[in-house]
Structures are given as C-alpha cells and as structure tokens.
Amino acid sequence: LNTRDSINSRIQQKKLKALLPDHRLTKRPILGNQESLNALSRPDFVSFYEKYYVPSRMTMVVTGNIAETSVMESQIAAAFGSMKATENANANDLADPEGFWGPVPMGQGFQTIVITEEE
C-alpha cells in the first residue's frame, strides 16, 4: 500500500482517468484500500484467486528479437500448459451487462495525452 504514493502510481492513476474517465477503475484503488484488505480473510483471498486467476483470463506478451517463435511457443507451453482452472473458476464473471465497471470509450481516433508529475 505504501507504493500507492509513488510517482509511478500517480502517473498510472492519471493515465486511467484520461483514458477511462467514467470507468470504475478510476474511482477506487485496484488493490483495494487498507480497510478492505484488513477485512479480507485467507479463504476469501483463495476463493478470489481460484475464480479469476485462470488460464482463460491470462495473456502472455513476449517482446524482443525472437528469431524462432516456435521455440518460444514451446517454452511457454512447457511452463504454463499444465495450468488448469479450478471448479470455482468462472471466465465470464467480469462480463459487465449492467454497467458496473463503466463505459470504455471506443473509436475516438488518434489522441495525445500529456501527463506530468512533479517529484
């Protein structure tokens, strides 16, 4: 929680507010606040982890000068291929039919955002 007052954290929050002005992510800390974290029990944490940290929700990003993508793909498959979702998992739980998270602006064309932070 102490890192929330870092320059990186403040810039991230400013970027979110600029890109997603009416989205719920800009209204509250992503990791919660001290009160909500203190109220979280271990079973609550494990249940959340098993429900949302599942292969169908993961994205692997690889950057760099990679000559043989098949080699990289086989290394990723070897490292993560055995991961299975638990019975508690629900890949569709974050669907937002009622607008809980708020709108995500689409099709606005090219934009420039300047974010400054004094430190």
C-alpha positions as CSV (number, residue, x, y, z in Angstrom):
1,L,0.0,0.0,0.0
2,N,2.9,2.3,0.5
3,T,3.7,2.2,-3.2
4,R,0.4,4.0,-4.0
5,D,2.0,7.3,-3.3
6,S,4.9,6.7,-5.7
7,I,5.4,8.7,-8.9
8,N,4.5,5.5,-11.0
9,S,1.3,5.0,-9.1
10,R,0.2,8.6,-9.5
11,I,1.0,8.6,-13.2
12,Q,-0.9,5.3,-13.7
13,Q,-3.9,6.8,-12.0
14,K,-3.7,9.9,-14.2
15,K,-3.5,7.7,-17.3
16,L,-6.5,5.7,-16.3
17,K,-8.5,8.9,-15.6
18,A,-7.5,10.3,-19.0
19,L,-8.3,7.1,-21.0
20,L,-11.3,5.8,-19.0
21,P,-12.8,8.9,-17.4
22,D,-16.1,7.2,-16.3
23,H,-14.7,3.8,-15.5
24,R,-14.9,2.3,-12.0
25,L,-11.1,1.7,-12.1
26,T,-10.5,5.4,-11.8
27,K,-12.8,5.7,-8.7
28,R,-11.1,3.3,-6.4
29,P,-7.7,1.6,-5.9
30,I,-7.2,-1.5,-8.0
31,L,-5.9,-3.5,-5.0
32,G,-8.4,-2.0,-2.5
33,N,-7.7,0.2,0.4
34,Q,-6.2,-0.6,3.9
35,E,-9.7,-1.2,5.4
36,S,-10.8,-3.6,2.6
37,L,-7.5,-5.5,2.7
38,N,-7.7,-5.9,6.5
39,A,-11.2,-7.3,6.2
40,L,-10.1,-9.9,3.6
41,S,-9.8,-13.4,5.1
42,R,-7.5,-16.1,3.7
43,P,-10.4,-18.2,2.4
44,D,-11.8,-15.0,0.7
45,F,-8.4,-14.5,-1.0
46,V,-8.0,-18.1,-2.1
47,S,-11.5,-18.1,-3.4
48,F,-10.9,-14.9,-5.5
49,Y,-7.6,-16.3,-6.8
50,E,-9.1,-19.6,-7.8
51,K,-12.0,-17.9,-9.5
52,Y,-10.2,-15.2,-11.5
53,Y,-6.6,-16.2,-11.9
54,V,-7.3,-18.9,-14.5
55,P,-5.8,-19.7,-17.9
56,S,-8.8,-18.4,-19.9
57,R,-8.1,-14.9,-18.4
58,M,-4.4,-14.8,-19.0
59,T,-2.4,-13.1,-21.7
60,M,1.2,-13.8,-22.5
61,V,3.2,-10.9,-24.0
62,V,6.7,-11.6,-25.4
63,T,8.9,-8.8,-26.7
64,G,12.3,-8.7,-28.1
65,N,14.3,-10.1,-31.1
66,I,12.9,-13.6,-31.3
67,A,14.0,-15.5,-34.4
68,E,12.2,-18.7,-33.8
69,T,8.6,-18.2,-32.5
70,S,8.0,-22.0,-32.4
71,V,10.8,-22.3,-29.8
72,M,9.2,-19.5,-27.7
73,E,5.8,-21.1,-28.0
74,S,7.1,-24.5,-26.9
75,Q,8.8,-22.9,-23.9
76,I,5.6,-21.1,-22.9
77,A,3.6,-24.3,-23.4
78,A,6.1,-26.2,-21.2
79,A,5.9,-23.6,-18.4
80,F,2.2,-23.0,-18.4
81,G,0.5,-25.7,-20.4
82,S,-0.4,-27.8,-17.4
83,M,-2.4,-25.0,-15.7
84,K,-6.0,-25.9,-15.2
85,A,-8.9,-23.8,-14.0
86,T,-10.4,-24.8,-10.7
87,E,-14.1,-25.7,-10.2
88,N,-14.5,-22.3,-8.6
89,A,-13.4,-20.6,-11.9
90,N,-15.8,-18.6,-14.0
91,A,-14.2,-16.9,-17.0
92,N,-17.4,-14.9,-17.7
93,D,-17.8,-13.4,-14.2
94,L,-16.4,-10.0,-15.3
95,A,-18.9,-9.5,-18.1
96,D,-20.5,-6.1,-17.5
97,P,-24.1,-6.3,-18.6
98,E,-25.3,-3.8,-16.0
99,G,-22.5,-1.3,-16.4
100,F,-20.9,-1.9,-13.0
101,W,-17.4,-1.1,-14.4
102,G,-18.5,1.8,-16.5
103,P,-18.0,2.7,-20.2
104,V,-14.9,2.0,-22.2
105,P,-14.6,4.7,-24.9
106,M,-14.1,3.2,-28.4
107,G,-13.4,4.6,-31.8
108,Q,-12.2,8.0,-30.8
109,G,-9.4,8.1,-33.3
110,F,-5.9,9.4,-32.6
111,Q,-5.4,11.1,-29.3
112,T,-2.5,12.7,-27.5
113,I,-2.4,12.7,-23.7
114,V,0.3,14.6,-21.8
115,I,0.7,13.6,-18.2
116,T,3.0,15.4,-15.9
117,E,4.0,14.7,-12.3
118,E,6.3,16.8,-10.1
119,E,8.6,14.9,-7.9
